Each structure stands twice: as structure tokens, then as C-alpha cells.
């Protein structure tokens, strides 16, 4: 789940090599490798048609396609800054190369790789391609019905193999000995800091054999593949032409390294040479470079298992190194380099025209679902409104039967609740429901508690929710005090006070005020 197919295409001068990777969040796994020999000496139109037909027959439809610009189309600079910091270094690159370029900086596309070679030193490989060359590369891909998402730098992209094959332990010099050229790339901590193209490779060896041995081109090629370019069991070239080419290649390799490292003790000096490419597998070639450079030299091998490593080893890691590196460049877990010549207006824009039939069906289904959802919501709303109207009518009918004088209004349920609350409060106050002390209960208790022997009369009786007050008349103060004592005997009277005792000049005797505080309803 969440995996995508990534294809790296190495379009060389002798053949096209394809590597397919299944990439996910947890890693990448090689799925297949394939090679297509290209018609030698054919025009570009024929080569493009051959590639297009071959890819169509394979049913190649990658989610991510990665290609590379050939080093013939690239200009490289090796820069060294006496400071560190990714952003700081990136900002300084433009100032450094602008002064050296014979053309405006706006006419080229710039990519770079940087690595911290010392705590206070950063080495940078800057790759520059003319904007027109990038446009021509993309146009050729489109003629083959291809749309690369990433356009890398040939040679430097080999650094993407370091993580998968565990090649980042020491500094290495990678020699990609191909058909028409040899690409030299210096890797430090698995990252490229120098790149160079040397115009000596397999085709030149074939031409030298043909000239020195008097063979035709095809016979010379067969002789090279069958017998190699060295005398049997040694590193001695079979002819003077081969010797001159090998010496020139070895000399240029040494000069390239010396131009970068300067001091033999510098930590960026390579400790090993790694050979890749179709011509790298010529017998004794690795031993020849080891003797000339003094560095251990070997042909790339796969020393791991799992995640498609077996398929990579079976296909030939030296032959498919560039294609495999490009495929890994398109993954999120194995990529090392960051160069991509698809920048600005040349940036990748996915073509969604092939999705139009699926999109039409999806949009149609979504529109149908939306219409059905709206219709369903509208039907539910109409039904709910009808049901609410019906319920309001029923509540209004019940309200008129229960409270004939009440007006239902716009919300008969609220009116009904208000009337019911008023009725419950009145019933409680009158003692109909038996909750608390009703008015009748209060009068009955006062009457029952007042002895007939007391000459006491009560006037102006006022009964509130929590209190009772009255004006009383008695013949003497003692009778008023006895009334207080008798009324206090009832538990429902929380407190009884007799105050404002005065002499009644008109009738004689005493007048007073009796106040009764009623107990809480919860206590009753």
C-alpha cells in the first residue's frame, strides 16, 4: 500500500538500460532490469522511434520517471568554501560561478551537491546545463511519449547507489567506463563533489584494435569481447593504440584527483576506485588501474540480499549502475543527490489528460450522490415540518381542553407548560397537592392551637409563602405571651414572635403583632 513504480532510464550511445523500482515509505525494492541495444549510427529520429516502440511493447507506465543529461551537455565546477551551513553555501554558489560564466546566469540551469568535508570546509559540485539543452532533452522525451519527473546529472547520480549498496564508508572514485566516454565522479561520504568526462571508452578501444590489428569494426568488437584488450594473464595492452588510450585514461584520472585534493593527506582523497559501465568488465582492467594509481580497484558488485538486490546482481550491477542509480533517485528513502534540471518554467507538471475518462465517471457519481443527498435531506425536512405542524395542532387541542381560557399562540407546548406550572404552584399553595403548608392548613393550625380560655383575637391576617403576620388584641400581656408559647408547639412554625405590644386606649387591653416564620417545604 502507498507504493509507486519508479523507473530509471539510462539512455546511452550504445544501448538504453532500464531499472524498475517499487518505492514505499519503508524502502525501495528492485523489480526488473532490461536493456535495449540502439541502432548504431542511426539518426536521432530512428533511435527515438526504436525506444518508443520498445517501451510501448513493455507496457511501461511509471508513476515516476527519472532520466539524466549526458555529461557532454554539462559544465561542472568544483568549489570549496571555508565555512559550513547548507543555506549559507547555497547562497554563495551563485556569486562564485557568475563571474566565471561566459554567458548570463539566466541562460543556464544550475544544480549542486555539497558535502561537509571538514568541520569548517564544504566541498560543492556545481553542474550547469544550458537551458536550451534541457529543453531539447525534454522535447526528445516527449517525442518518445515520456515525461520525466526528474532530470538528473549523469555520472554524479551514481551517488544514489551508496545507500542501497553501503558505499558511504570511505571516499571513492567511481569510473563509469561506457561506450563513448568515461565519467569520473569523486564521492565523499557517499556524496559527489567532483565530476569529469574523459573522452576514452569502449568505442575507442574497438577503433584502436581495428587499426592496430587490421580488423573491421565488427570483427574488432568481437575480438575485444572475446579476448579483451590485454595480453593473456597480464596487464600489458595488446597493441600500441590500446596502450596509448589506457595511459591517457589513467593519466587523466590521476590529474583529476590531484586537481581536487591538492594535498595527498587531504581527507577528501579517495581510498578506492570503483568501476562501472559496460566496458568496466573488460578482463584485467581493474588490475591495470590499481597498478597505475596505487589505489585498490574493483568492479561494482552487490554484496547484500533482499529488496531486489538479487535481481540487481543477476542483471549486472556494473552494466545497470546508472539506470539503478536513477531509479533510486526517484525514491524518498534511498536518494542521495538533489540535482534536478527541471526548474522554474521547465518544472514537472503532471499530465492528467489520461485520467479524464475516470474523472468523468467519478464526477458523475459524485453529482448523482449529491443530488440524491439533497433530495433525501429535503424530503426529511418536509416530513419533519409536517410532523411538527401535526404535533402543534394536537398540543393546541389538548391545551384548549385543559385550559379553555388559554390562547395557544405560535408555540402551544410552551403555553401549556407555563399554564401547568402556574396550576401546580397554585395547587401547592392551596394544599391541593399536599406539598408544604397550605393557607387552609395554616388557619386550621392557628385556630387549633389558640386555647379558648385566652382572650385573644387576631385581625389583619397576612399569609405569604414563607411567613404569616397578624395584628392581635388581648386583655393583658400575659395572654399574648401564652399565645406565642402555644403556636410554637407546631413544628411547621419555625419561629413565632410577638412584638409591638401597646395599650389599646379605645378598647382597653393590649394590642400586639404576631409574626410566624414557616418551615421549608423540604422539611415538611
C-alpha positions as CSV (number, residue, x, y, z in Angstrom):
1,X,0.0,0.0,0.0
2,X,1.2,3.5,-0.8
3,X,3.9,2.2,-3.1
4,X,4.7,3.6,-6.5
5,X,6.7,2.5,-9.5
6,X,9.9,4.4,-10.3
7,X,11.8,3.8,-13.5
8,X,15.3,5.0,-14.2
9,X,16.2,5.3,-17.9
10,X,19.9,5.4,-18.8
11,X,19.9,6.5,-22.5
12,X,23.4,5.8,-23.7
13,X,25.1,5.9,-27.0
14,X,25.3,2.1,-27.3
15,X,22.1,1.0,-25.5
16,X,19.2,2.0,-23.3
17,X,19.1,0.5,-19.9
18,X,16.0,0.4,-17.7
19,X,15.7,-0.2,-13.9
20,X,12.4,-0.5,-12.2
21,X,11.9,0.0,-8.5
22,X,8.9,-0.3,-6.2
23,X,9.2,2.5,-3.7
24,X,7.3,3.0,-0.5
25,X,7.7,4.7,2.9
26,X,9.8,1.9,4.3
27,X,12.3,1.4,1.4
28,X,12.8,0.5,-2.2
29,X,12.9,-2.8,-4.0
30,X,14.2,-3.5,-7.4
31,X,11.7,-5.3,-9.6
32,X,13.2,-5.6,-13.1
33,X,16.1,-4.6,-15.4
34,X,16.1,-4.5,-19.2
35,X,18.5,-3.4,-21.9
36,X,17.7,-2.2,-25.5
37,X,20.7,-2.1,-28.0
38,X,20.3,1.1,-30.1
39,X,20.9,1.2,-33.9
40,X,24.5,2.2,-34.3
41,X,25.0,5.3,-36.4
42,X,21.2,5.8,-36.9
43,X,19.7,9.3,-36.9
44,X,18.0,10.5,-33.7
45,X,14.5,10.1,-35.2
46,X,15.1,6.4,-35.7
47,X,16.7,5.9,-32.3
48,X,13.7,7.7,-30.6
49,X,11.2,5.6,-32.6
50,X,13.0,2.4,-31.6
51,X,12.9,3.4,-27.9
52,X,9.3,4.4,-28.1
53,X,8.2,1.1,-29.7
54,X,10.2,-0.9,-27.2
55,X,8.8,0.9,-24.2
56,X,5.2,0.5,-25.6
57,X,5.7,-3.2,-26.1
58,X,6.8,-3.5,-22.5
59,X,3.8,-1.6,-21.3
60,X,6.0,0.9,-19.3
61,X,3.8,3.3,-17.4
62,X,5.8,4.5,-14.4
63,X,4.4,6.9,-11.8
64,X,7.9,8.4,-11.6
65,X,10.4,8.5,-14.4
66,X,13.9,9.7,-13.9
67,X,16.4,10.4,-16.7
68,X,19.8,12.2,-16.8
69,X,21.5,14.8,-19.0
70,X,24.7,13.4,-20.6
71,X,27.9,14.9,-19.4
72,X,28.5,16.2,-22.9
73,X,25.8,18.7,-22.2
74,X,27.0,19.6,-18.7
75,X,29.6,22.0,-17.4
76,X,30.8,21.3,-13.9
77,X,32.6,23.3,-11.2
78,X,34.2,22.1,-8.1
79,X,34.0,24.7,-5.3
80,X,35.4,24.7,-1.8
81,X,34.1,27.1,0.8
82,X,35.9,27.7,4.2
83,X,32.7,27.6,6.1
84,X,29.7,25.3,6.7
85,X,25.9,25.7,6.5
86,X,23.6,24.4,3.8
87,X,21.8,27.6,3.2
88,X,24.9,29.8,3.5
89,X,26.8,27.7,1.0
90,X,23.8,27.6,-1.4
91,X,23.6,31.4,-1.3
92,X,27.3,31.7,-2.1
93,X,27.3,29.4,-5.2
94,X,25.7,31.9,-7.5
95,X,28.2,34.6,-6.7
96,X,31.1,32.2,-7.3
97,X,30.0,30.9,-10.7
98,X,28.5,34.1,-12.1
99,X,31.9,35.7,-12.5
100,X,33.3,32.7,-14.4
101,X,30.5,32.1,-16.8
102,X,30.8,33.4,-20.4
103,X,27.0,33.5,-20.7
104,X,24.3,35.1,-18.4
105,X,23.4,33.0,-15.4
106,X,19.8,33.2,-16.5
107,X,20.6,31.1,-19.6
108,X,21.7,28.1,-17.7
109,X,20.1,25.7,-15.2
110,X,22.1,25.1,-12.1
111,X,22.2,22.1,-9.8
112,X,24.6,21.4,-7.0
113,X,25.6,18.8,-4.4
114,X,27.5,19.7,-1.2
115,X,29.2,17.8,1.5
116,X,30.9,18.9,4.7
117,X,34.5,17.5,4.3
118,X,35.8,19.2,7.4
119,X,34.2,21.0,10.3
120,X,34.9,24.3,8.6
121,X,35.1,23.3,5.0
122,X,32.3,22.5,2.4
123,X,33.1,20.9,-1.0
124,X,30.5,21.6,-3.7
125,X,29.9,20.0,-7.1
126,X,28.1,22.5,-9.3
127,X,26.5,21.2,-12.5
128,X,25.4,23.6,-15.1
129,X,23.3,22.9,-18.2
130,X,22.2,25.3,-20.9
131,X,18.5,25.9,-20.7
132,X,18.2,25.0,-24.4
133,X,19.8,21.6,-23.8
134,X,17.3,20.9,-21.1
135,X,14.5,21.9,-23.4
136,X,15.8,19.7,-26.2
137,X,16.1,16.7,-23.8
138,X,12.5,17.2,-22.6
139,X,11.3,17.6,-26.2
140,X,13.1,14.3,-27.2
141,X,11.4,12.5,-24.2
142,X,8.0,13.8,-25.2
143,X,8.5,12.6,-28.8
144,X,9.0,9.2,-27.2
145,X,5.9,9.8,-25.1
146,X,7.9,10.1,-21.9
147,X,7.6,12.7,-19.3
148,X,10.5,12.5,-16.8
149,X,9.6,13.9,-13.4
150,X,13.3,14.4,-12.6
151,X,16.2,15.1,-14.9
152,X,19.5,14.4,-13.1
153,X,23.2,14.8,-13.9
154,X,24.8,11.7,-15.5
155,X,27.7,10.4,-13.5
156,X,27.0,12.3,-10.3
157,X,23.7,10.5,-10.0
158,X,25.7,7.3,-9.3
159,X,25.9,8.5,-5.7
160,X,22.4,7.3,-5.2
161,X,23.7,3.7,-5.1
162,X,25.8,4.4,-2.0
163,X,22.9,4.0,0.5
164,X,21.5,0.8,-1.1
165,X,24.9,-0.8,-1.6
166,X,26.6,0.6,1.6
167,X,29.3,2.6,-0.2
168,X,29.4,5.6,2.0
169,X,32.0,4.3,4.5
170,X,35.1,5.8,2.7
171,X,35.9,8.2,-0.1
172,X,35.7,6.5,-3.5
173,X,36.5,7.4,-7.1
174,X,33.8,6.0,-9.4
175,X,34.8,5.4,-13.1
176,X,31.8,4.9,-15.4
177,X,33.6,3.4,-18.4
178,X,30.9,3.4,-21.1
179,X,30.8,3.2,-24.9
180,X,31.8,6.7,-25.9
181,X,33.2,8.3,-22.7
182,X,34.3,7.6,-19.2
183,X,32.6,9.6,-16.4
184,X,34.7,10.2,-13.3
185,X,32.9,11.0,-10.1
186,X,34.6,11.5,-6.7
187,X,32.3,10.5,-3.7
188,X,32.9,11.7,-0.2
189,X,30.6,10.3,2.5
190,X,28.6,8.9,-0.4
191,X,28.0,12.3,-2.0
192,X,29.5,13.6,-5.2
193,X,31.9,16.6,-5.0
194,X,33.6,16.3,-8.4
195,X,32.6,15.2,-11.9
196,X,34.5,15.0,-15.2
197,X,34.1,13.5,-18.6
198,X,37.1,11.8,-20.2
199,X,36.7,11.0,-24.0
200,X,38.2,7.5,-23.8
201,X,35.9,4.4,-23.5
202,X,34.9,1.2,-25.2
203,X,34.3,2.5,-28.7
204,X,37.9,4.0,-28.7
205,X,39.3,0.6,-27.7
206,X,37.4,-1.0,-30.5
207,X,38.7,1.5,-33.0
208,X,42.3,1.1,-31.8
209,X,42.1,-2.7,-32.1
210,X,40.7,-2.3,-35.7
211,X,43.6,0.0,-36.6
212,X,46.4,-2.0,-35.0
213,X,45.2,-5.5,-35.9
214,X,43.8,-4.6,-39.3
215,X,40.2,-5.7,-38.4
216,X,36.9,-4.4,-39.5
217,X,34.7,-2.6,-36.9
218,X,32.5,-5.6,-36.1
219,X,35.5,-8.0,-36.0
220,X,37.4,-5.7,-33.7
221,X,34.4,-5.5,-31.4
222,X,34.1,-9.3,-31.3
223,X,37.8,-9.6,-30.7
224,X,37.6,-7.2,-27.8
225,X,34.7,-9.1,-26.2
226,X,36.3,-12.4,-26.7
227,X,40.0,-11.7,-25.8
228,X,39.9,-8.3,-24.0
229,X,42.5,-5.6,-24.5
230,X,45.4,-7.0,-22.5
231,X,47.7,-9.9,-23.2
232,X,46.5,-13.1,-21.6
233,X,47.2,-13.2,-17.8
234,X,48.8,-9.7,-17.7
235,X,48.0,-6.0,-17.7
236,X,50.1,-5.4,-20.8
237,X,48.0,-3.8,-23.6
238,X,47.7,-6.0,-26.7
239,X,48.6,-3.1,-29.1
240,X,50.3,0.3,-29.0
241,X,46.9,2.1,-29.7
242,X,45.3,0.4,-26.7
243,X,48.4,1.2,-24.6
244,X,48.2,4.9,-25.5
245,X,44.5,5.0,-24.7
246,X,44.9,3.3,-21.4
247,X,47.8,5.5,-20.4
248,X,45.8,8.6,-21.4
249,X,42.8,7.5,-19.4
250,X,44.9,6.6,-16.3
251,X,46.8,9.9,-16.5
252,X,43.6,11.9,-16.7
253,X,42.1,10.1,-13.8
254,X,45.2,10.9,-11.7
255,X,45.2,14.6,-12.8
256,X,41.5,15.0,-12.0
257,X,42.0,13.7,-8.5
258,X,45.1,15.7,-7.9
259,X,43.4,18.9,-9.0
260,X,40.7,18.3,-6.4
261,X,42.6,17.1,-3.4
262,X,45.8,19.1,-3.8
263,X,47.4,17.6,-0.7
264,X,47.8,13.8,-0.7
265,X,46.9,13.9,3.0
266,X,43.7,15.8,2.4
267,X,40.7,13.8,3.8
268,X,38.8,14.0,0.5
269,X,41.4,11.8,-1.2
270,X,39.8,8.6,-2.5
271,X,40.8,5.3,-0.9
272,X,39.3,3.1,-3.6
273,X,38.4,3.1,-7.3
274,X,35.1,1.6,-8.3
275,X,34.5,0.6,-11.9
276,X,31.0,0.6,-13.5
277,X,29.7,0.8,-17.1
278,X,29.6,-1.7,-19.9
279,X,33.4,-1.6,-20.6
280,X,34.3,-1.8,-16.9
281,X,34.1,-5.5,-17.1
282,X,37.0,-5.9,-19.6
283,X,39.3,-8.5,-18.1
284,X,42.3,-7.1,-16.1
285,X,41.1,-3.5,-16.4
286,X,40.6,-3.1,-12.7
287,X,44.1,-4.6,-12.1
288,X,45.5,-2.1,-14.6
289,X,44.1,0.9,-12.8
290,X,45.3,-0.4,-9.4
291,X,48.8,-0.7,-10.7
292,X,48.8,2.8,-12.3
293,X,47.1,4.7,-9.5
294,X,48.2,2.7,-6.5
295,X,44.6,2.6,-5.3
296,X,42.6,-0.6,-4.7
297,X,40.3,-1.0,-7.7
298,X,37.3,-3.3,-8.2
299,X,34.2,-3.7,-10.4
300,X,30.9,-2.9,-8.7
301,X,29.2,-5.8,-7.1
302,X,26.1,-6.4,-4.9
303,X,27.0,-7.7,-1.5
304,X,23.6,-7.7,0.1
305,X,20.3,-9.6,-0.1
306,X,16.7,-8.7,-0.1
307,X,14.8,-5.8,-1.6
308,X,15.5,-6.8,-5.1
309,X,19.3,-7.0,-4.6
310,X,19.3,-10.5,-6.1
311,X,17.7,-9.2,-9.3
312,X,20.3,-6.3,-9.4
313,X,23.2,-8.8,-9.0
314,X,21.8,-11.1,-11.7
315,X,21.3,-8.3,-14.2
316,X,24.9,-7.0,-13.8
317,X,25.4,-4.1,-11.3
318,X,28.3,-2.6,-13.3
319,X,26.2,-2.6,-16.5
320,X,23.0,-1.2,-14.9
321,X,24.6,1.0,-12.3
322,X,23.5,4.3,-13.9
323,X,19.9,3.1,-14.5
324,X,19.6,1.7,-11.0
325,X,21.0,5.0,-9.5
326,X,18.4,7.0,-11.5
327,X,15.6,4.8,-10.3
328,X,16.8,5.2,-6.6
329,X,16.9,8.9,-7.2
330,X,13.1,8.9,-7.6
331,X,12.5,7.3,-4.2
332,X,12.1,9.1,-0.9
333,X,14.2,6.7,1.1
334,X,17.3,5.9,-1.0
335,X,18.0,9.1,-2.8
336,X,21.3,10.9,-2.1
337,X,21.6,13.6,-4.7
338,X,19.3,16.6,-5.1
339,X,20.2,17.9,-8.5
340,X,17.1,18.3,-10.8
341,X,17.3,20.3,-14.0
342,X,13.5,20.6,-14.2
343,X,13.3,24.0,-12.6
344,X,11.1,27.1,-13.0
345,X,9.2,27.0,-16.2
346,X,10.8,23.7,-17.0
347,X,9.4,22.1,-13.9
348,X,7.4,18.9,-13.9
349,X,3.7,19.3,-14.4
350,X,1.8,16.0,-14.4
351,X,-0.4,15.3,-17.4
352,X,-3.9,14.4,-16.2
353,X,-5.4,14.0,-19.7
354,X,-5.3,10.2,-19.4
355,X,-7.4,10.4,-16.3
356,X,-10.3,12.2,-17.9
357,X,-12.5,9.1,-18.5
358,X,-12.1,8.1,-14.9
359,X,-12.6,11.6,-13.7
360,X,-15.8,11.9,-15.7
361,X,-17.2,8.8,-14.1
362,X,-16.1,9.9,-10.7
363,X,-17.6,13.4,-11.2
364,X,-20.8,11.8,-12.5
365,X,-21.1,9.5,-9.5
366,X,-20.4,12.4,-7.1
367,X,-23.0,14.6,-8.8
368,X,-25.6,11.8,-8.6
369,X,-24.8,11.2,-4.9
370,X,-25.1,15.0,-4.3
371,X,-28.5,15.2,-5.9
372,X,-29.7,12.1,-4.0
373,X,-28.4,13.6,-0.8
374,X,-30.1,16.9,-1.4
375,X,-33.4,15.2,-2.3
376,X,-33.2,13.0,0.8
377,X,-32.5,16.0,3.0
378,X,-35.3,17.9,1.5
379,X,-37.7,15.0,2.0
380,X,-36.7,14.6,5.6
381,X,-37.2,18.4,6.2
382,X,-40.7,18.3,4.6
383,X,-41.7,15.3,6.7
384,X,-40.3,16.8,9.9
385,X,-42.1,20.1,9.2
386,X,-45.4,18.3,8.5
387,X,-45.0,16.2,11.7
388,X,-44.2,19.3,13.8
389,X,-47.3,21.0,12.5
390,X,-49.4,18.0,13.3
391,X,-48.0,17.8,16.8
392,X,-48.6,21.5,17.4
393,X,-52.2,21.0,16.4
394,X,-52.6,18.1,18.8
395,X,-51.0,20.1,21.7
396,X,-53.2,23.1,21.0
397,X,-56.2,20.8,21.1
398,X,-55.2,19.4,24.5
399,X,-54.4,22.9,25.8
400,X,-57.9,24.2,24.9
401,X,-59.5,21.1,26.6
402,X,-57.4,21.6,29.7
403,X,-57.3,25.4,29.9
404,X,-60.3,26.7,27.9
405,X,-59.3,30.4,28.5
406,X,-55.7,30.0,27.3
407,X,-54.6,31.1,23.8
408,X,-52.2,28.5,22.1
409,X,-50.2,31.2,20.3
410,X,-47.3,30.2,18.0
411,X,-45.9,27.7,20.5
412,X,-48.8,25.8,22.2
413,X,-46.4,23.5,24.0
414,X,-44.7,26.4,25.8
415,X,-48.0,27.9,26.7
416,X,-49.2,24.5,28.0
417,X,-46.0,24.2,30.2
418,X,-46.5,27.7,31.5
419,X,-50.1,27.1,32.5
420,X,-49.3,23.7,34.0
421,X,-46.6,25.3,36.2
422,X,-48.9,28.0,37.3
423,X,-51.5,25.4,38.2
424,X,-49.0,23.3,40.1
425,X,-47.9,26.3,42.1
426,X,-51.5,27.3,43.0
427,X,-52.3,23.8,43.9
428,X,-49.3,23.6,46.2
429,X,-50.2,26.9,47.7
430,X,-53.8,25.9,48.4
431,X,-52.7,22.5,49.7
432,X,-54.4,20.6,46.9
433,X,-51.3,18.6,46.2
434,X,-50.2,18.1,49.8
435,X,-46.8,19.8,49.3
436,X,-45.9,22.4,52.1
437,X,-48.4,24.3,54.3
438,X,-51.5,25.5,52.5
439,X,-53.4,28.6,53.6
440,X,-56.2,26.4,55.0
441,X,-53.7,24.3,56.9
442,X,-52.2,27.4,58.4
443,X,-55.6,28.8,59.5
444,X,-56.6,25.4,60.9
445,X,-53.4,25.1,63.0
446,X,-53.6,28.7,64.4
447,X,-57.3,28.1,65.4
448,X,-56.5,24.7,66.9
449,X,-53.5,26.0,68.9
450,X,-55.2,29.0,70.3
451,X,-56.9,28.0,73.6
452,X,-60.5,29.2,74.1
453,X,-59.5,30.4,77.6
454,X,-57.3,33.0,76.1
455,X,-59.0,36.3,75.4
456,X,-57.2,36.8,72.1
457,X,-58.4,37.9,68.8
458,X,-56.4,38.2,65.5
459,X,-57.1,40.8,62.8
460,X,-55.4,41.8,59.6
461,X,-54.1,38.2,58.9
462,X,-51.5,38.2,56.1
463,X,-50.2,34.9,54.8
464,X,-47.1,34.9,52.5
465,X,-45.2,31.9,51.1
466,X,-42.8,31.7,54.0
467,X,-44.4,33.8,56.7
468,X,-47.6,34.8,58.4
469,X,-48.3,38.0,60.2
470,X,-51.4,39.4,62.1
471,X,-52.5,42.1,64.4
472,X,-53.9,40.8,67.7
473,X,-55.9,42.1,70.7
474,X,-55.9,40.7,74.2
475,X,-56.8,41.8,77.7
476,X,-53.3,41.7,79.0
477,X,-49.7,40.9,78.1
478,X,-49.7,37.5,79.7
479,X,-52.3,36.2,77.2
480,X,-50.2,37.4,74.3
481,X,-47.2,35.6,75.7
482,X,-49.2,32.4,76.2
483,X,-50.4,32.6,72.5
484,X,-46.7,32.7,71.4
485,X,-46.0,29.6,73.5
486,X,-48.9,27.7,72.2
487,X,-48.2,28.5,68.5
488,X,-44.5,27.5,68.9
489,X,-45.6,23.9,69.6
490,X,-46.4,23.3,65.9
491,X,-43.4,22.0,64.0
492,X,-44.4,23.8,60.8
493,X,-44.0,27.1,62.5
494,X,-40.3,27.6,62.6
495,X,-40.3,30.7,64.6
496,X,-43.1,32.7,66.4
497,X,-42.6,36.3,67.6
498,X,-44.9,38.6,69.5
499,X,-43.8,42.2,69.1
500,X,-45.1,45.8,69.1
501,X,-47.2,45.3,72.3
502,X,-49.2,48.5,73.0
503,X,-52.0,49.7,75.2
504,X,-55.3,50.0,73.4
505,X,-56.8,53.2,74.7
506,X,-60.1,52.8,72.8
507,X,-61.0,49.3,73.7
508,X,-58.7,48.7,76.7
509,X,-56.3,45.8,77.0
510,X,-53.3,45.4,74.7
511,X,-52.6,45.2,71.0
512,X,-49.7,43.3,69.5
513,X,-48.2,41.9,66.3
514,X,-47.6,38.2,65.9
515,X,-45.1,37.0,63.2
516,X,-44.7,33.4,62.2
517,X,-41.9,32.1,60.0
518,X,-42.9,28.9,58.2
519,X,-40.6,25.9,57.8
520,X,-39.0,25.0,54.4
521,X,-41.1,22.8,52.2
522,X,-38.4,20.1,52.0
523,X,-38.6,19.8,55.8
524,X,-42.3,19.1,55.9
